[in-house]
Amino acid sequence: MIRFMTKAAASFVMLDATAKDVLKAAGFDWANQGIWRVERLDEVIAKLQQAHDLAATQSQRQEQAQALADAGADGSEGGAQPLPVGFHKRLYPVLEMLRAAKAANEPVVWEHEG
């Protein structure tokens, strides 16, 4: 697990797989602990917002396709299968933390738990 921390917001943890995707989208190596310095927060926010928007669009398309498949050929509701939580939803707490850190002029740090 990876813990994200800043003095501007509550810390939280993410499972490695999700944190790896978040850090990769931001252009950082997930293998080591790291820091998003205040002067780079705008860049990181922009990259993650772009990843969020792309993932949200893809998730919406998946939901529409699933709804069509669940409706079935006869128009009856089938056994709808829940979709996994989309990456855009997993990015939300990171983006909120980054925005709070930027507003408070504080860096964001991440480190491996355990």
C-alpha positions as CSV (number, residue, x, y, z in Angstrom):
1,M,0.0,0.0,0.0
2,I,1.0,3.6,-0.6
3,R,0.3,6.4,1.8
4,F,-0.3,9.9,0.4
5,M,0.4,12.7,2.9
6,T,0.4,16.5,3.1
7,K,-0.1,19.0,6.0
8,A,-3.0,20.5,4.0
9,A,-5.3,17.4,4.1
10,A,-5.9,14.1,5.8
11,S,-3.6,11.3,4.6
12,F,-4.9,8.2,3.0
13,V,-3.7,4.9,1.6
14,M,-4.1,3.2,-1.8
15,L,-3.5,-0.4,-2.8
16,D,-0.2,-0.7,-4.8
17,A,-1.9,-1.4,-8.1
18,T,-4.1,1.7,-8.0
19,A,-1.3,3.9,-6.6
20,K,1.1,2.7,-9.3
21,D,-1.5,3.8,-12.0
22,V,-1.9,7.2,-10.3
23,L,1.8,7.8,-10.0
24,K,2.4,6.6,-13.6
25,A,-0.3,9.0,-14.9
26,A,1.4,11.8,-13.0
27,G,4.7,10.9,-14.6
28,F,6.4,9.6,-11.5
29,D,8.0,6.3,-10.5
30,W,5.9,4.4,-7.9
31,A,8.7,2.1,-6.7
32,N,10.2,4.5,-4.3
33,Q,8.8,7.1,-1.9
34,G,8.6,10.6,-3.4
35,I,7.4,14.1,-3.2
36,W,5.4,16.5,-5.3
37,R,6.9,19.8,-4.6
38,V,4.8,22.9,-4.5
39,E,6.2,24.3,-7.7
40,R,5.2,21.2,-9.6
41,L,1.7,20.8,-8.2
42,D,0.1,22.6,-11.2
43,E,1.8,20.2,-13.6
44,V,0.8,17.1,-11.6
45,I,-2.8,18.3,-11.2
46,A,-3.1,18.9,-14.9
47,K,-1.7,15.5,-15.8
48,L,-4.0,13.7,-13.3
49,Q,-7.0,15.8,-14.4
50,Q,-6.4,14.7,-18.0
51,A,-6.2,11.1,-16.9
52,H,-9.3,11.5,-14.8
53,D,-11.3,13.0,-17.8
54,L,-10.1,10.2,-20.1
55,A,-11.0,7.5,-17.6
56,A,-14.4,9.0,-16.9
57,T,-15.2,9.0,-20.6
58,Q,-14.1,5.4,-20.9
59,S,-16.1,4.4,-17.9
60,Q,-19.2,6.1,-19.2
61,R,-18.8,4.1,-22.5
62,Q,-18.4,0.9,-20.5
63,E,-21.5,1.6,-18.5
64,Q,-23.6,2.3,-21.6
65,A,-22.4,-0.9,-23.3
66,Q,-23.1,-2.9,-20.1
67,A,-26.6,-1.3,-19.9
68,L,-27.3,-2.4,-23.5
69,A,-26.0,-5.9,-22.8
70,D,-28.0,-6.2,-19.6
71,A,-31.2,-5.1,-21.4
72,G,-31.0,-8.3,-23.5
73,A,-32.5,-9.0,-26.9
74,D,-36.1,-9.1,-25.5
75,G,-35.8,-5.8,-23.7
76,S,-36.0,-7.4,-20.2
77,E,-33.6,-6.5,-17.5
78,G,-30.9,-9.2,-17.3
79,G,-28.7,-10.0,-14.4
80,A,-26.8,-6.7,-14.3
81,Q,-23.2,-7.2,-13.3
82,P,-21.7,-4.3,-11.3
83,L,-18.8,-2.6,-13.0
84,P,-15.5,-2.2,-11.1
85,V,-14.8,1.2,-9.6
86,G,-13.4,3.4,-12.4
87,F,-9.9,4.8,-12.3
88,H,-11.4,8.3,-12.5
89,K,-13.1,7.7,-9.1
90,R,-9.9,6.4,-7.6
91,L,-8.1,9.6,-8.8
92,Y,-10.6,11.9,-7.0
93,P,-9.0,11.8,-3.5
94,V,-5.6,12.4,-5.0
95,L,-6.8,15.4,-7.0
96,E,-8.6,16.8,-3.9
97,M,-5.4,16.4,-1.9
98,L,-3.3,18.1,-4.5
99,R,-5.7,21.0,-4.8
100,A,-5.7,21.5,-1.0
101,A,-1.9,21.2,-0.9
102,K,-1.6,23.8,-3.7
103,A,-4.0,26.2,-1.8
104,A,-2.0,25.8,1.4
105,N,1.4,25.9,-0.4
106,E,2.4,22.5,1.0
107,P,4.0,19.5,-0.8
108,V,2.5,16.1,-1.1
109,V,4.6,13.0,-0.1
110,W,3.9,9.4,-0.8
111,E,5.6,6.3,0.8
112,H,5.1,2.6,0.9
113,E,3.3,1.2,4.0
114,G,4.6,-1.8,5.8
